[in-house]
Amino acid sequence: MKKFTKILAMSTALVAATLSVSSVQARNIEMQSYITGALPLLGSSGLEFGDRISRLTGGSLSFSFKNPGELVTPSEIWDSVSTGAVEAGWYVTGMAEGIIPSASLFTSFPFGPDVKEYSAWWYNAGGSQLWDELAAPFNIHTELCTVLVPEASGWFKKEINSVDDLKGLKMRIFGLGAAVMQNLGAEAQSMSAGDTMAALNLGTIDAAELSFPSIDQRVGMNEHANHYYFPGWHQQTSLIMMIMNQDSWDGLEDNEQAAISEVCAANVARTMAQGEVIQLKPLAEMIATGTIVHTWSDEMLDSFEGAWENVVVEKSAADPDFKRVWEHIQAFRADYKKWADLGYLK
């Protein structure tokens, strides 16, 4: 009996110790998103992120996805992660353009690369290292975690036939595309999806770009304007990042860091594939209810590209890092074109 009691006591102590270790090791990180998890690809891939990390780490690490405003507003994510007030963020670097002027070049830029070219630059041609150098003073670690298919060029209340039709036009548009529209005489504005639809409905703005068909239909853009333009010259591919406070990242175990990197890399492949198959049905449904799809003429695309070249000159002159990043990615694209011209059917 004494022997049994001793064994039982030892077993109980062992279980208690195991539970204690597990509770110490288990860690949940709150991740503030810039976009709602209800939206396909850009939101849903972040919403699923924490559970996938938990499965790969045996439960030692998980992430809690927070919709916009649950911890901080989207505009506060960068500073909050930098200081450690929030440990992680689901983010697009272009939102940090006011802090790092070249940041938008790591999200999307007009007449930019497609998904395979952009990800090749990021992973294997120095893009990620260049970004890490720029982000290092802000104590932020970054992982490319989702890629998006081309966006639509935008929704317009009236048909656009020439550059003159853009002059004075009030348009919601994100990132470097906004600078192009301003160069052509439009009044570019930044606002949330909800505010965008309200502004279109009230006539406060005349046009807006938001995303690709599956998201545009989901939020009801087609209910507020009916001229839908393609291609999305301003965002051929968009990169979405998981950012994390560097001290928090450094505090993770090696296998936990590896799990994050591998889940993010897998996300790139998954979202690239998913994005290609979820556009046609919503596009067909919108057309059936009155949406008029347009493609830009060669003349209009030439005008957009010419304006973009002007913007590059201005921004390169204003910030040496913008110039350095631009020259870096352009050098890669020139080399890549030699392979693309040889390897791919036109």
Rosetta blueprint (number, residue, H / E / L):
1 M L
2 K H
3 K H
4 F H
5 T H
6 K H
7 I H
8 L H
9 A H
10 M H
11 S H
12 T H
13 A H
14 L H
15 V H
16 A H
17 A H
18 T H
19 L H
20 S H
21 V H
22 S H
23 S H
24 V H
25 Q H
26 A L
27 R E
28 N E
29 I E
30 E E
31 M E
32 Q E
33 S E
34 Y L
35 I L
36 T L
37 G L
38 A L
39 L L
40 P L
41 L L
42 L L
43 G L
44 S H
45 S H
46 G H
47 L H
48 E L
49 F H
50 G H
51 D H
52 R H
53 I H
54 S H
55 R H
56 L H
57 T L
58 G L
59 G L
60 S L
61 L E
62 S E
63 F E
64 S E
65 F E
66 K E
67 N L
68 P L
69 G L
70 E L
71 L L
72 V L
73 T L
74 P H
75 S H
76 E H
77 I H
78 W H
79 D H
80 S H
81 V H
82 S H
83 T H
84 G L
85 A L
86 V L
87 E L
88 A E
89 G E
90 W E
91 Y E
92 V L
93 T H
94 G H
95 M H
96 A H
97 E L
98 G L
99 I L
100 I L
101 P L
102 S L
103 A H
104 S H
105 L H
106 F H
107 T L
108 S L
109 F L
110 P L
111 F L
112 G L
113 P L
114 D L
115 V H
116 K H
117 E H
118 Y H
119 S H
120 A H
121 W H
122 W H
123 Y H
124 N H
125 A L
126 G L
127 G H
128 S H
129 Q H
130 L H
131 W H
132 D H
133 E H
134 L H
135 A H
136 A H
137 P H
138 F H
139 N L
140 I E
141 H E
142 T E
143 E E
144 L E
145 C E
146 T E
147 V E
148 L E
149 V L
150 P L
151 E L
152 A L
153 S L
154 G E
155 W E
156 F E
157 K L
158 K L
159 E L
160 I L
161 N L
162 S L
163 V H
164 D H
165 D H
166 L H
167 K L
168 G L
169 L L
170 K E
171 M E
172 R E
173 I L
174 F L
175 G L
176 L H
177 G H
178 A H
179 A H
180 V H
181 M H
182 Q H
183 N H
184 L L
185 G L
186 A L
187 E E
188 A E
189 Q E
190 S L
191 M L
192 S L
193 A H
194 G H
195 D H
196 T H
197 M H
198 A H
199 A H
200 L H
201 N H
202 L H
203 G L
204 T L
205 I L
206 D L
207 A E
208 A E
209 E L
210 L L
211 S L
212 F L
213 P H
214 S H
215 I H
216 D H
217 Q H
218 R H
219 V H
220 G L
221 M H
222 N H
223 E H
224 H L
225 A L
226 N L
227 H E
228 Y E
229 Y E
230 F E
231 P L
232 G L
233 W L
234 H L
235 Q L
236 Q L
237 T L
238 S E
239 L E
240 I E
241 M E
242 M E
243 I E
244 M E
245 N E
246 Q H
247 D H
248 S H
249 W H
250 D H
251 G L
252 L L
253 E L
254 D H
255 N H
256 E H
257 Q H
258 A H
259 A H
260 I H
261 S H
262 E H
263 V H
264 C H
265 A H
266 A H
267 N H
268 V H
269 A H
270 R H
271 T H
272 M H
273 A H
274 Q H
275 G H
276 E H
277 V H
278 I L
279 Q L
280 L H
281 K H
282 P H
283 L H
284 A H
285 E H
286 M H
287 I H
288 A H
289 T L
290 G L
291 T L
292 I E
293 V E
294 H E
295 T E
296 W L
297 S L
298 D H
299 E H
300 M H
301 L H
302 D H
303 S H
304 F H
305 E H
306 G H
307 A H
308 W H
309 E H
310 N H
311 V H
312 V H
313 V H
314 E H
315 K H
316 S H
317 A H
318 A H
319 D L
320 P H
321 D H
322 F H
323 K H
324 R H
325 V H
326 W H
327 E H
328 H H
329 I H
330 Q H
331 A H
332 F H
333 R H
334 A H
335 D H
336 Y H
337 K H
338 K H
339 W H
340 A H
341 D H
342 L H
343 G H
344 Y L
345 L L
346 K L
